[in-house]
Each structure stands twice: as C-alpha cells, then as structure tokens.
Amino acid sequence: MTDAVHTARDVAIRIAIETFVSAAIALPATAAITFAYFGGDLSQSVSGWTVLRFGLEVAFVESLVICPLVAVRGVVMLRKLNNLRDRLHAQASRDPLTGLLNRRGFNEGALALAVGEPLAVVVADIDHFKRVNDRNGHDAGDEVLRAVAQALGDLAAARPSALLARFGGDEFVIALPKTGLTELRLWADTARVRLQALCVAGPGAPIAITASFGVVTTEAFDGAVAPLISRADAGLYQAKRLGRNRVAAALDSAVGVAA
C-alpha cells in the first residue's frame, strides 16, 4: 500500500488495513495460546484466578508480538516526518534556480556568525541584467544566474563559514567572517574578474557578463547583519555610478572604515 494519505477515505482505508493486520495477528495467537493452555478441552471449568492468569499471559505474549511492530512502525513514520520537515525547511531556505541560500536562509545562517568578531559583507549585482534578458530571453538569463552563482560559490567555498545567497533578481549577498577591508577588496575583485571571464552560451552569440560589487566591514559584528547589507548596498550604488564592473567600499559608521 502506498504511504500517501491525502483524503479521509485514504485514512479510513489505512485504519481498516492496519486493524485487519492486527486482528490477523492477535486472533490466531489467542487461539493457539488457548489450545496450548487448556489442552484443547474448552468445556472444563476453571477458576477466576485461572482466567485472570490466562488473560495476563495472552496479553503479555501478544504484546511481545504487536508492540514491537507498532514501535517500528512509529519510528519509520517519525523518520519520514523528520525527512519531510527537513526537505520543506531546505526548500524554504534555498533559491530553487541556483540552489543558493535565499534571503530567509541567509538571515538564519547569520544568526550563527560569531558576535564580536570581524565580518565583511559583499553585495554583488550583475550589470545590465535586464538587457541580458531582453536580448537573449529569460532562459538564457537563468543560465547567467546559475553561472554567476557557481562562480561565486566556488570562491565562497574556500572561505570558512562564508554565507552566499541570492536575494532575488540578479543580486547576490556574501558574508565573510574574520575578513578585513584589504582582504575583502581582494576577494571581491577576484570575484569581479572571475565573472568578467565567464562566457555563457546564448541563443546566438555567447553572453558576456560583468558585475558591480559593494563591500563593507566591521571589526566587531554585533549580531545585526541587515545594517551591514544596507551599507554594502550603498557601496554597490557607488560602483554603479562610477561605471559598473568595479568594487566600491562603503563607510561603516560603527568602526569608521572608509572607502
């Protein structure tokens, strides 16, 4: 029988089948114990104590058979529920197109970042992405997003505890623990060059990609990542204004790190 239960009828069928299986185990077992206990002579008179002892022994024997089956069934169902919960949580925390964390997953991951330690945040945005979609179609645009996600993911994977997410559209956010401004600029510029070198197949000619980056650092992360993302966004807008395909750092007012 399938494990899928969608309607009241499915529930009723499952209950009926499991009741039948329980009865198919319990009734023959009871009959076998009865004949073994009374020697096949069901007409003999017995005392109340004998009846009580017989009932207890039947219950004990059947419990040895049925209870483990019920327990195993319960464990199997619990594991299925836990697996389902994990899959639903992963789906809720991941971007289905790129497989990266989404905004929710990033924010949940940020809760585990060490407070009081240095933290750098990068916001990356593909340059003229609307033009990519308009000229090549949304399928090609999706391939561009996946290629960018892969390239950024490869770089982020080399950084312990780094978080990488697609926040929506063509915007990506990266958190880099224990990273200062100089190291941050180097990482972001490496990512910029890596994306510039990408060549994604389009419906006609290959699609060239560039991206702009806004970066910010704090020497002592206070547990609130949203203000850092806002500051990195400001750096991103500055990079766009300066001509795109570049890295610009924002001023972190908490520690006075200048661009």
HELIX and SHEET records of a PDB file:
HELIX    1   1 ALA A    8  PHE A   38  1                                  31    
HELIX    2   2 GLY A   48  SER A   93  1                                  46    
HELIX    3   3 ARG A  103  ALA A  110  1                                   8    
HELIX    4   4 PHE A  129  ASN A  136  1                                   8    
HELIX    5   5 HIS A  138  ALA A  157  1                                  20    
HELIX    6   6 LEU A  181  GLN A  196  1                                  16    
HELIX    7   7 ALA A  226  ARG A  241  1                                  16    
SHEET    1   A 5 LEU A 163  GLY A 168  0                                        
SHEET    2   A 5 GLU A 171  PRO A 177 -1                                        
SHEET    3   A 5 LEU A 119  ILE A 126 -1                                        
SHEET    4   A 5 ALA A 211  THR A 218 -1                                        
SHEET    5   A 5 VAL A 247  ALA A 249  1                                        
SHEET    1   B 2 CYS A 199  VAL A 200  0                                        
SHEET    2   B 2 ILE A 207  ALA A 208 -1                                        
END                                                                             
